[in-house]
Amino acid sequence: MKKFFQRYSHWLALFVISFSFLSMFINLELEKLDTIAIIFGGIGFLSVAYLAIMTEQHIRNKSKEK
């Protein structure tokens, strides 16, 4: 189980953050603060998605070298 979390923790983090970002739209009222929250949430989601993809590429390249 520990090896599973070490290998796939970046995807788990992306899943949790994407769920949090999508749950924000349940009670959405397009006010000024909601728009700012959507923008910053989108930036955060995209940055975590980028880091998850880069981490996966690093892990795959590392396993190919062995």
C-alpha positions in Angstrom: 0.0 0.0 0.0 2.9 2.4 0.8 4.4 1.7 -2.6 1.1 2.5 -4.2 0.8 5.9 -2.5 4.4 6.7 -3.3 3.8 5.9 -7.0 0.4 7.6 -7.4 0.3 10.3 -4.8 0.5 13.1 -7.4 -2.6 11.8 -9.2 -4.4 11.5 -5.8 -3.6 15.2 -5.1 -4.8 16.2 -8.5 -8.1 14.3 -7.9 -8.7 15.9 -4.5 -8.0 19.4 -5.9 -10.1 18.9 -9.0 -13.0 17.7 -6.8 -12.6 20.7 -4.6 -12.5 23.0 -7.6 -15.6 21.4 -9.2 -17.6 21.5 -5.9 -17.2 25.2 -5.9 -19.7 25.4 -8.8 -22.6 23.9 -6.7 -23.5 27.2 -5.0 -22.1 29.6 -7.6 -23.3 33.1 -7.6 -21.5 35.3 -10.1 -20.4 38.0 -7.8 -17.0 39.7 -7.7 -15.5 37.4 -5.1 -16.8 34.3 -6.8 -15.2 35.3 -10.0 -11.9 35.9 -8.3 -12.2 32.5 -6.6 -12.8 30.8 -9.9 -9.7 32.5 -11.5 -7.4 31.6 -8.6 -8.9 28.1 -8.3 -8.4 27.5 -12.0 -4.8 28.7 -11.8 -4.2 26.4 -8.8 -5.8 23.4 -10.6 -3.7 24.0 -13.7 -0.5 24.3 -11.8 -1.2 21.0 -9.9 -2.1 19.3 -13.1 1.2 20.5 -14.7 3.2 19.2 -11.7 1.4 15.9 -11.8 2.2 15.4 -15.4 5.8 16.4 -15.0 6.1 14.1 -12.0 4.7 11.2 -14.0 7.1 11.8 -16.8 10.0 11.9 -14.4 8.9 8.6 -12.8 8.5 7.0 -16.3 11.9 8.2 -17.5 13.5 7.0 -14.2 12.0 3.5 -14.6 13.2 3.3 -18.3 16.8 4.0 -17.2 16.8 1.0 -14.9 
